[in-house]
Amino acid sequence: MNVVLLEPEMPANTGNIGRTCVATHTRLHLIEPLGFKLNEKMLKRAGLDYWDKLDVTVYCDFQDFLERNPGARIYMATTKARKVYTEVSYEPDCYLMFGKESAGIPEEILVRHQEDCVRIPMWGEIRSLNLSNSVAIVLYEALRQNGFSQMQMQGDLHRLRWNV
């Protein structure tokens, strides 16, 4: 599974997303320009001590991303989509793309990929959810559809035991 962030602006969001990617064995793709430096303290703090375990690739622009990932099956998360994120069948190696916090994915890109756009339903006049929350929602649906492949499905308590 792959998560793509197009021009992310906030290091804390990208750090949180990086931590989610490590926890789900998901590759992270960052498309420049970034609103921060990859060695920024806030990025590392949000990603805790997981950042060095992250499989991350940086691209100079969207065209560079497309050229280096030919044939990538990309689903684009946008508040403007007609399809809900649960109405799609995600492939195990697909790319889930999210735009920058202030503007999302540019409409010039969205109109070329209309059938691949998905949305998270929201109530009322809310513009959008937090980027790291949106990534987690869509990513975990894609993982669920693929049977949470090779992910740990149960855990032990620290001091006590579960009743069998």
C-alpha positions in Angstrom: 0.0 0.0 0.0 1.2 3.6 -0.7 0.2 7.0 0.7 1.0 10.0 -1.4 1.1 13.6 0.0 1.0 16.3 -2.6 2.8 19.4 -1.2 2.1 18.8 2.5 2.4 22.0 4.5 2.4 21.0 8.2 5.2 18.9 9.6 3.1 17.5 12.5 0.5 16.0 10.0 3.3 14.5 7.9 4.9 13.1 11.0 1.6 11.5 12.2 1.1 10.1 8.7 4.6 8.7 8.7 4.0 6.9 12.0 0.7 5.5 10.6 2.6 4.3 7.5 5.2 2.5 9.6 2.5 0.9 11.7 0.8 -0.4 8.5 3.9 -1.2 6.4 2.8 1.4 3.9 5.2 3.4 1.7 5.0 7.2 2.0 5.5 9.4 -1.1 6.1 13.1 -0.6 5.7 15.5 -3.6 7.5 18.8 -3.3 7.4 21.6 -2.5 7.1 20.7 1.2 6.1 23.3 3.7 8.9 22.1 6.0 12.3 20.5 6.0 12.5 16.7 6.4 14.8 17.1 9.4 12.4 19.5 11.1 11.9 18.9 14.9 8.0 18.9 14.6 8.1 16.2 12.0 10.3 14.0 14.0 8.3 14.7 17.2 5.0 13.7 15.6 6.6 10.6 14.1 8.2 9.7 17.4 11.0 7.3 17.1 9.5 5.6 14.0 10.7 8.0 11.3 13.9 6.0 10.7 11.8 2.9 10.0 9.7 4.7 7.4 9.9 3.8 3.7 9.7 7.4 2.2 10.4 8.7 -1.3 10.5 12.4 -2.2 9.6 13.8 -5.7 10.3 17.2 -7.1 6.8 17.5 -8.5 3.7 15.5 -9.6 5.1 14.8 -13.0 8.3 13.3 -11.4 6.0 11.1 -9.2 4.1 9.9 -12.3 7.3 9.2 -14.3 8.9 7.2 -11.4 5.7 5.2 -10.7 4.4 4.2 -14.2 1.1 2.5 -14.2 0.4 3.4 -10.5 -3.3 2.9 -9.6 -4.0 6.2 -7.8 -7.0 7.1 -5.8 -7.3 10.8 -5.0 -9.0 11.9 -1.8 -10.9 15.2 -2.2 -14.0 16.8 -0.7 -15.1 17.4 -4.3 -15.5 13.7 -5.3 -18.8 12.1 -6.2 -17.8 8.6 -4.9 -17.4 7.8 -1.2 -14.1 6.1 -0.2 -15.9 2.9 0.8 -17.4 2.5 -2.8 -14.0 1.7 -4.3 -12.2 -1.7 -4.4 -8.6 -1.0 -3.5 -5.8 -3.0 -4.9 -3.0 -4.1 -2.4 -0.4 -2.0 -4.2 -2.6 1.1 -4.9 -1.6 4.7 -4.2 -3.8 6.8 -1.9 -3.2 10.5 -2.7 -4.0 13.5 -0.5 -3.4 17.2 -1.2 -2.0 19.9 0.9 -3.8 21.1 4.0 -4.8 24.5 2.7 -6.1 23.6 -0.8 -6.2 19.9 -1.4 -5.3 18.4 -4.8 -5.4 21.0 -7.6 -8.5 20.8 -9.7 -6.3 20.5 -12.9 -5.2 17.1 -11.6 -8.6 16.0 -10.3 -10.4 16.6 -13.6 -7.9 14.3 -15.3 -8.6 11.5 -12.7 -12.3 12.0 -12.1 -13.1 8.3 -11.8 -10.4 7.8 -9.3 -11.5 10.5 -6.8 -13.0 9.6 -3.5 -14.4 11.5 -0.6 -15.0 11.1 3.1 -18.6 12.1 4.0 -19.0 14.9 6.4 -22.0 16.6 8.0 -22.9 20.3 7.5 -20.6 23.0 6.3 -17.4 21.4 7.5 -14.7 22.1 4.8 -12.5 19.1 5.5 -11.0 16.8 8.1 -7.4 17.0 9.4 -5.0 15.5 6.8 -3.6 12.8 9.1 -7.1 11.7 10.1 -8.2 11.6 6.5 -5.2 9.4 5.6 -5.9 7.0 8.4 -9.6 6.7 7.5 -9.0 5.9 3.8 -5.8 3.8 4.4 -7.5 1.6 7.0 -10.4 1.0 4.6 -8.0 -0.1 1.9 -6.2 -2.3 4.3 -9.5 -3.8 5.6 -10.5 -4.6 2.0 -7.2 -6.4 1.6 -7.6 -8.5 4.8 -5.1 -6.5 6.8 -2.5 -8.5 5.0 0.3 -9.6 7.4 -0.8 -7.2 10.1 -1.0 -8.2 13.7 -4.6 -8.8 14.5 -4.5 -9.3 18.3 -2.4 -8.3 21.2 -1.7 -9.2 24.8 -2.4 -7.1 27.8 0.6 -5.9 29.8 -0.3 -7.2 33.3 -3.4 -9.2 32.9 -4.8 -11.8 30.5 -7.8 -11.9 28.3 -10.6 -14.3 29.2 -10.7 -17.1 26.7 
